[in-house]
Amino acid sequence: MALIDHAPLAPLAPRSAQRGFIYTRPPAPLHFPTEELVPEGKRQLNLRTALYLVLQDAFAAANAIGSDQFVYWDPTNPQKCLAPDVFVKRGVPDTQFELWKVWERGAPDLAVEIVSDSDRPENDWQDKLARYRASGIRELVRFDPLDEVQPIRVWDCFDGDLVERAADAPALRACVALDLWWVVVDHAAFGPMLRLARDREGRDLLPTPGEERLRLTEELAEERKARAIAEHERLLAQAQQREEAEARQREAEARQREAEARQREAEARVEAERKLALALAELEQLRAQQAHRRSE
């Protein structure tokens, strides 16, 4: 029977018509709870929230990101559900969903379980693993911050089965769903923390919102510093240009004064030579007059 995504219809009387179909009985809607009071340790809360915020910041633009919402996979049984600490469904818009129904939105591509004290008994984990297998989730990551030997375990879905990767597998920590790598990073307040990186060694981490804010703050500070340095250098260059222009102006004025002095000197020389020529002419005239008087 095909499932149609629409608002639930009002109860129908037996054999009443609805959109041309005849029904033998009214529907019996099932209630799928959106929450349940389950104690959560502070360590698990912090680690879950940090990972959720990283994924939300990196992938929510085009993918659905959930954290601690119920995931239902059987439309006939509300008891068949899980509540992953974090899950991701690729290619589905990230709406403000209260719960996740697999038959409407598809099984999540990735689910992450952060181990709490209640998860550590192996029987409890096997029961949860069986539920993940039934849900159709494609990649399951189990992170135990207190396990110093193997803090990360990963299961992949094959033909309806969840198969755990070998502990010594080279790609044990590959996150296939996101094309990233899982790494464990020591946090000053939270202790071992599950993080995602773009490289196997974990050098290029996806930043937490706090780290991103710090990076942006540092970039802004560096940008302001660069602008201040550039402005200082610009003012120095302007001052140097002014000094050079003033020096060239002073040099030009000095050359002008020197040229004017040479001009005045040349004019004085010409005037002196003129006066000397007049004086010599007058002297010659005087001598001629004296010679003329003596000859008389």
TAMOBEL-V640713 format. One record per pair of residues at least 6 apart in sequence whose ideal C-beta (glycine too) atoms are under 6 Angstrom apart, sorted by the first residue. I is the first residue (numbers start at 1). J is the second residue. Records with the same first field share a line. If there is no record, write none. Layout:
I: J + J
This chain:
3: 103
5: 104
11: 26
12: 18 + 23 + 26
14: 25
15: 22
30: 78
32: 72 + 78
34: 98 + 99
41: 116
44: 114 + 116
46: 190
47: 114 + 193
48: 85 + 114
50: 208
51: 86 + 194
52: 67 + 86
53: 209
54: 206 + 208
55: 65
56: 65
57: 209
58: 206
60: 94
63: 88 + 90
64: 89 + 92 + 94
65: 88 + 94
66: 87
67: 86
68: 83
69: 99 + 100
70: 81 + 83 + 99
71: 82 + 100
72: 81 + 101
73: 102 + 135
74: 80
75: 103
82: 131 + 135
84: 111
85: 112 + 113 + 114
86: 112
87: 108 + 111
88: 109 + 110
89: 108 + 109
90: 109
92: 105
107: 135 + 136 + 137
108: 137
109: 138 + 177
110: 139 + 177
111: 137 + 140
112: 141
113: 142
114: 143
115: 144
132: 140
133: 162
138: 157
139: 156 + 176 + 177
140: 155
141: 154
142: 153
143: 152 + 194
144: 151
145: 191 + 192
150: 167
151: 184
152: 173 + 182
154: 165
155: 162 + 164
156: 163
165: 172
173: 181 + 182
174: 181
175: 182
180: 196
181: 197 + 200
183: 195 + 197 + 202
184: 192
185: 193 + 195
187: 193
195: 205
196: 206
197: 204 + 205
198: 204
